[in-house]
Amino acid sequence: MPKSKSKTKKEETSDSDSGPEDRGPAKKQKKSEDNSWDLGKNRFVKLSEFKGKWYVNIREFYEADGDLKPGKKGIMLTMEQWQKFKGIVDDVDEAIKRNV
């Protein structure tokens, strides 16, 4: 049968009055909403950076606790995909005019 070890807590002392140190990485400040465009009905186009790359995010948002949060419905386009999309917008627009 193993012997039980008594655990003793070391008393922590500090000469500093600065409070606890932050051990994690610094939180990023949210950028201004300059890179956000409202499409109506809680749908937005946003330009965002993730892991050093830029994306165009077209997404539905929902309201929770007074804040708008991103939902599952949406698409995040790379810059390459965004350029291709911009190149076909006129063709899509013409197809809409012919069919709708």
CORDA-V463244 format. One record per backbone hydrogen bond with DSSP energy under -0.5 kcal/mol. CO is the residue of the C=O (numbers start at 1). NH is the residue of the N-H. E is the energy in kcal/mol with one decimal. If there is no record, write none. Layout:
BEGIN
co->CO nh->NH e->E
co->CO nh->NH e->E
END
This chain:
BEGIN
co->21 nh->23 e->-0.6
co->32 nh->35 e->-0.8
co->33 nh->36 e->-1.2
co->35 nh->47 e->-2.5
co->37 nh->45 e->-2.7
co->40 nh->43 e->-1.1
co->42 nh->61 e->-3.1
co->43 nh->39 e->-3.3
co->43 nh->40 e->-0.7
co->44 nh->46 e->-0.5
co->44 nh->59 e->-2.2
co->45 nh->37 e->-2.8
co->46 nh->48 e->-0.5
co->46 nh->57 e->-3.5
co->48 nh->55 e->-2.9
co->50 nh->53 e->-1.7
co->53 nh->50 e->-3.0
co->54 nh->79 e->-0.6
co->55 nh->48 e->-2.5
co->55 nh->57 e->-0.6
co->56 nh->58 e->-0.6
co->56 nh->77 e->-3.3
co->57 nh->46 e->-2.8
co->57 nh->59 e->-0.6
co->58 nh->75 e->-2.8
co->59 nh->44 e->-2.5
co->60 nh->71 e->-2.8
co->62 nh->64 e->-0.5
co->62 nh->69 e->-3.2
co->64 nh->67 e->-1.9
co->67 nh->64 e->-3.0
co->67 nh->69 e->-0.5
co->69 nh->62 e->-2.7
co->72 nh->74 e->-0.6
co->73 nh->60 e->-2.5
co->75 nh->58 e->-2.9
co->75 nh->77 e->-0.6
co->77 nh->56 e->-2.3
co->78 nh->82 e->-2.6
co->79 nh->83 e->-2.2
co->80 nh->84 e->-1.9
co->81 nh->85 e->-2.6
co->82 nh->86 e->-2.6
co->83 nh->87 e->-1.6
co->84 nh->88 e->-1.0
co->85 nh->88 e->-0.9
co->85 nh->89 e->-0.7
co->86 nh->89 e->-0.6
co->88 nh->92 e->-2.4
co->89 nh->93 e->-2.6
co->90 nh->94 e->-2.3
co->91 nh->95 e->-2.2
co->92 nh->96 e->-2.2
co->93 nh->97 e->-2.0
co->94 nh->98 e->-2.0
co->95 nh->99 e->-2.0
co->96 nh->100 e->-2.6
END
